[in-house]
């Protein structure tokens, strides 16, 4: 009787354990089910294609690359120009040609002239800073730093000896306080003299420059200067050796040229590379920042 009662009590417990075991087996079986692979639709493939507008954006890096190549050419051209300028500056002086029109092809070459100045027709060009060795510096201690930054070039007609021709000579630089010839009488040399001078061509009128009035010029307007003084339309810069005590500081020919094309090359090629990377990331890969 006792065994019957015990078996009846244990039967439901065994049934519950069996049921729980089956549930656990079923649960484990479900966890092993692998989801089916996703099928890539043709619509997604189409969305990754580059549109005509996207291709059009390539104009930006392509243009920057082209400008970089152009700056490479400009750098080579400027370096050749500088070499040619230095070659002409260091050439030995030659007599001024009988035909003055030959001077048009001799810019930066040094010519030897003989004659006398016509000081009563003096003109001025400026304001300009004083140059030393072809660059903006003080005039070898002759004037203060402040004076050397503000002054004018003295342009004087020069009558060539043995001929009726007259040309314009840039005698050199004076501080503003010596602009009036009466303040520097010892520098107004008289009589026949010989000097070397560098041939210069006219300057183009700077943008927004006012119209020329009076005897002070803002730029080297050779045709108007020569018309005002009755000279031939040719202009030369007296060399530093032509400087006399109390007179203008000669050697006011700028012989340096700015060559910043390397920085432009780096800028344009860097911009081209960056915008190309940006285009590939945004347009081709479709990634955003």
matplotlib code that plots the C-alpha trace (Angstrom):
import matplotlib.pyplot as plt

x = [0.0, 2.8, 4.7, 1.5, 1.2, 4.9, 4.6, 1.6, 3.4, 6.6, 4.7, 3.6, 7.1, 8.7, 6.1, 7.0, 10.7, 10.2, 8.1, 10.7, 13.4, 11.5, 11.1, 14.8, 15.6, 13.2, 14.6, 18.1, 17.0, 15.4, 18.6, 20.6, 18.4, 20.5, 18.6, 18.5, 21.1, 19.9, 19.4, 21.0, 18.6, 19.4, 18.0, 21.0, 23.5, 21.9, 22.1, 25.9, 26.3, 27.8, 25.3, 26.0, 26.0, 28.6, 30.8, 30.4, 31.9, 35.2, 35.6, 36.8, 39.9, 40.6, 40.7, 42.9, 45.3, 45.4, 46.2, 49.0, 50.5, 50.2, 52.1, 54.9, 55.2, 55.1, 57.8, 60.1, 59.4, 60.1, 63.4, 64.5, 63.5, 65.6, 68.6, 68.3, 68.0, 71.1, 73.0, 72.1, 72.8, 76.3, 77.2, 80.0, 78.7, 78.4, 78.2, 74.7, 73.7, 73.5, 70.0, 68.1, 65.4, 67.8, 67.4, 63.9, 65.5, 68.2, 66.2, 68.4, 71.6, 74.1, 75.0, 77.7, 76.5, 78.3, 76.7, 75.2, 72.1, 69.4, 68.5, 65.9, 63.6, 63.9, 60.9, 60.2, 58.8, 57.3, 56.8, 59.4, 61.6, 65.4, 67.0, 70.4, 71.9, 68.6, 66.4, 64.4, 66.9, 68.3, 70.8, 73.9, 73.4, 73.3, 69.7, 67.7, 65.4, 62.4, 63.8, 64.8, 61.2, 59.7, 61.3, 61.3, 63.4, 65.0, 64.4, 66.5, 66.8, 70.3, 71.7, 74.0, 77.4, 77.9, 74.3, 70.9, 69.3, 68.1, 67.0, 65.6, 68.0, 66.9, 69.7, 68.6, 66.7, 66.3, 64.3, 61.2, 62.7, 65.3, 62.7, 63.2, 66.5, 67.3, 67.9, 70.7, 72.6, 75.9, 74.4, 73.3, 76.5, 77.2, 79.1, 79.9, 80.2, 80.2, 78.3, 76.9, 73.1, 70.7, 68.2, 64.5, 61.3, 58.0, 55.8, 52.1, 49.7, 48.7, 45.1, 43.1, 46.0, 44.9, 45.6, 49.1, 49.3, 52.3, 55.9, 55.5, 54.8, 53.4, 54.8, 57.4, 55.2, 58.1, 56.0, 54.4, 57.7, 59.5, 56.6, 56.8, 60.6, 61.0, 63.2, 63.3, 61.1, 64.0, 64.7, 67.8, 68.7, 72.1, 74.2, 75.3, 78.8, 77.1, 76.2, 77.8, 78.1, 74.9, 73.1, 70.6, 71.5, 72.1, 71.6, 67.8, 67.2, 65.2, 67.0, 65.0, 61.8, 59.2, 59.1, 56.3, 55.2, 56.4, 53.9, 51.2, 52.1, 51.9, 48.5, 46.9, 48.1, 47.2, 43.7, 43.4, 44.4, 42.1, 39.0, 39.7, 39.7, 36.6, 34.8, 35.7, 34.5, 31.3, 30.2, 31.7, 31.6, 28.6, 30.1, 29.4, 31.3]
y = [0.0, 2.4, 1.6, 2.5, 5.8, 6.7, 5.8, 8.0, 11.0, 10.6, 10.1, 13.7, 14.9, 12.7, 13.9, 17.5, 16.9, 15.1, 18.0, 20.6, 18.5, 18.5, 22.2, 22.8, 20.5, 22.4, 25.7, 24.7, 23.4, 26.8, 28.8, 26.9, 28.1, 30.3, 33.1, 33.0, 35.2, 38.6, 38.9, 42.1, 43.9, 45.5, 48.7, 49.0, 48.5, 51.2, 53.7, 53.4, 54.5, 58.0, 60.4, 63.0, 65.7, 63.7, 63.4, 67.2, 67.8, 66.5, 69.9, 71.3, 69.0, 68.9, 72.7, 73.0, 70.4, 72.4, 75.6, 73.8, 72.7, 76.3, 77.5, 75.0, 76.6, 80.1, 79.2, 78.0, 81.2, 83.5, 81.7, 82.1, 85.7, 86.3, 84.6, 86.8, 89.9, 89.0, 88.4, 91.8, 93.7, 92.2, 92.9, 95.5, 99.0, 99.8, 103.2, 104.4, 103.5, 106.2, 105.0, 105.5, 103.2, 100.3, 101.0, 99.4, 96.0, 96.7, 96.9, 96.4, 96.6, 99.3, 102.0, 104.7, 108.3, 111.6, 115.0, 117.5, 117.7, 120.3, 120.9, 123.6, 120.9, 118.4, 116.1, 113.8, 110.3, 109.0, 108.6, 105.8, 104.1, 104.2, 101.1, 99.7, 96.9, 96.7, 96.1, 98.2, 99.3, 102.3, 104.3, 103.0, 105.1, 108.4, 108.9, 107.6, 104.6, 106.9, 109.2, 106.2, 105.0, 108.3, 110.1, 110.7, 109.9, 112.9, 112.7, 115.1, 115.6, 114.9, 116.3, 113.9, 115.4, 115.9, 115.4, 117.1, 114.1, 114.5, 111.6, 111.2, 110.2, 109.0, 110.5, 108.8, 109.1, 112.0, 112.3, 114.3, 117.3, 117.6, 117.4, 121.1, 121.5, 124.6, 122.5, 120.5, 123.0, 121.2, 118.1, 120.0, 119.3, 121.4, 120.9, 117.8, 114.5, 110.8, 108.2, 104.7, 104.1, 101.2, 101.2, 101.1, 100.9, 102.7, 101.4, 100.6, 102.8, 101.1, 100.3, 103.0, 105.4, 109.0, 111.1, 112.7, 116.3, 118.6, 117.6, 114.8, 111.4, 108.4, 105.9, 105.8, 107.5, 108.0, 109.3, 112.0, 112.9, 113.2, 115.3, 117.6, 118.1, 118.0, 114.9, 111.6, 108.9, 107.0, 106.5, 105.3, 104.9, 106.3, 103.7, 104.0, 105.1, 108.3, 109.5, 112.9, 114.5, 116.3, 114.8, 112.1, 108.5, 106.6, 102.9, 103.0, 100.1, 97.2, 94.0, 91.6, 89.9, 88.2, 84.5, 83.0, 80.4, 77.5, 78.4, 78.6, 75.2, 73.6, 75.3, 74.2, 70.6, 70.3, 71.6, 69.2, 66.2, 67.1, 67.7, 64.4, 62.5, 64.4, 63.6, 59.8, 59.7, 61.6, 60.6, 57.2, 55.7, 57.6, 58.4, 61.5, 63.3]
z = [0.0, 0.9, -2.4, -4.4, -2.7, -3.3, -7.0, -7.4, -5.9, -8.0, -11.3, -11.8, -10.9, -13.6, -16.1, -15.3, -15.7, -19.0, -20.3, -19.2, -20.8, -24.1, -23.9, -23.4, -26.3, -28.5, -27.4, -28.2, -31.6, -32.5, -31.5, -34.1, -37.0, -39.4, -41.0, -44.8, -46.7, -47.8, -51.5, -52.9, -55.1, -58.4, -57.0, -54.6, -57.4, -59.4, -56.5, -56.4, -60.0, -60.6, -62.0, -64.7, -62.0, -60.1, -63.1, -63.6, -60.2, -61.5, -63.2, -59.9, -59.4, -63.1, -63.2, -60.2, -61.8, -65.0, -63.1, -61.3, -64.7, -66.0, -62.9, -63.7, -67.1, -65.6, -63.1, -65.9, -67.9, -65.0, -64.2, -67.8, -67.7, -64.5, -66.0, -69.1, -66.9, -64.9, -68.1, -69.6, -66.3, -66.1, -69.8, -70.5, -71.4, -75.1, -76.8, -77.3, -80.8, -83.5, -84.3, -81.0, -82.1, -81.5, -77.8, -77.9, -78.1, -75.5, -72.2, -69.1, -71.2, -70.1, -72.6, -72.3, -72.9, -73.2, -73.1, -70.6, -68.4, -68.9, -65.3, -66.0, -67.4, -64.5, -63.8, -60.9, -60.6, -57.4, -54.6, -54.5, -52.0, -52.4, -54.0, -53.2, -55.3, -57.2, -54.1, -51.6, -48.8, -47.3, -49.4, -47.7, -44.6, -46.5, -45.3, -42.4, -42.7, -42.7, -45.4, -47.6, -47.7, -49.1, -52.0, -55.7, -58.8, -60.6, -64.3, -66.3, -70.1, -71.4, -74.7, -76.4, -77.4, -81.1, -82.1, -81.7, -79.9, -76.3, -74.1, -70.6, -67.8, -64.4, -62.3, -59.1, -55.9, -53.5, -50.2, -50.4, -48.5, -51.4, -54.2, -55.0, -57.0, -55.1, -52.0, -53.7, -55.8, -55.4, -57.1, -60.2, -62.2, -65.3, -68.4, -70.5, -68.7, -69.5, -67.6, -67.9, -67.8, -68.1, -70.9, -69.7, -71.6, -70.7, -68.0, -68.5, -66.6, -63.4, -62.9, -61.2, -61.5, -61.9, -64.9, -65.0, -64.1, -63.6, -63.5, -61.0, -62.6, -60.8, -63.3, -66.1, -68.8, -71.3, -74.2, -72.1, -70.4, -73.7, -75.1, -72.1, -72.3, -76.1, -76.1, -78.0, -76.3, -74.8, -71.1, -69.2, -65.5, -64.4, -62.6, -59.0, -60.3, -61.6, -58.2, -57.3, -53.8, -53.0, -56.0, -56.4, -55.5, -58.7, -59.4, -59.1, -61.4, -59.9, -61.0, -58.9, -60.1, -57.9, -58.4, -56.2, -58.7, -56.5, -53.8, -56.5, -57.8, -54.3, -53.7, -56.9, -56.9, -53.2, -54.0, -56.9, -54.8, -52.0, -54.2, -56.0, -52.8, -51.6, -54.9, -54.7, -51.1, -51.5, -55.0, -55.7, -52.2, -51.1, -47.7, -45.8, -43.0]

ax = plt.figure().add_subplot(projection="3d")
ax.plot(x, y, z, "-o")
ax.set_aspect("equal")
plt.show()
